């Protein structure tokens, strides 16, 4: 956000901050969320690179297309374990997964 816009908002009584500030996330919680979202984005990238539909991947992991869509969207109901297993099922290498991990 531009500093001029931020100042104007603050002058009008608004508080400006990040989603982490608003949700009062600890650094560990923030890192976990960033990791999960990064892996979910990588899942979609690998799946499309391998020319797999969500339904194709769902069959490989004995799940549903809607579950794959939830994984790719970073839905909170999806475990990190399932995302990683799905990455390998989609053809991701260990290097692909390592590269998806945000560097702090």
N, C-alpha and C positions, 0 to 999 in steps of 0.2 A: 504494500500500500504506500502511496506517495505520502511523504511526511506532511505536506500541506493538507491533504484530506484527513489524515490522522489527527492533526491539531484541530481542525474544524469540528470533527466528531467529538473530540475530548472537550472542546469549549461548549458544546451543546449538551454536555452531561453524559456522553457515551464513554464506556470503557473499551479500550482497544487491547487485544491480546490474541494469543493463539488458542487453538482448540485444546491443547494440552493444559494451558492455564485455566480455561473455562471448566474442563472436566477434572481439574486438579490431579492430573496423572503424575505418578512418580517417574523418574527417568527410566526405571526398569520397565514400567508399563508402556511408556512411549516407545522404547526400543523394541519391545515385543510386538507392538502393533505395526511399527514400521517394517519389521522383519516379515510378519505375516502378509502384509499388503504387497511387499516386494516379491515374495514367493508366489502370491496369487497372480500378479501381473506377469511373472515369468511363465507360469503355467499356461496362460492364454497365448503368450508369445510362442512358446514351444509347440503347443497344440496347433496353432495356425501355420507355423513353419513346417510342421510335419503333415499338413493338409488333412488334419483330423477334424471332424465335426464334434460338437459337444456330445452328441449321441454316440459317435464312434468311441470317444474316450470313456463315456459312461459304461459301454459294454466291456471295455478292457478292465475296468475297475469294479465290475458288477454293481453298478449304481445307476442312477437316473440322470437324464439330461439336465433336469432342474437342479440336481445336486452339483453337477459340474458348473452350471451357471452361477450357483451360489459361491462355489469355490473361487471362480474367476472374479467375482464381485467382492471377495473378502468378507463374506458374511460371517458374523460372529458365531453362528451355530456350527461352523465347519472347523474341525480340529486341524491343528498344524500338522499332525501325523498324517491325516488323510491328504492334505495338500502335497506333502513330500512324496508319499506313495504314488499319488497321481502324476507328479512330475516324472518320476521314474517310469511309470506306465506309459506316459506320453512320449518317452524317448529322451528325456533330459539326461545329461551326463552329470557326474559329480561336480565337474568344473562349471557347468551351467548353474547348478545350485549354489556353489561357492560364489560365483559372480553376482548372484541375486542378493546376497547378504550385504546389507548396507554397511559401509565403513564408518565407524564413529571417530 
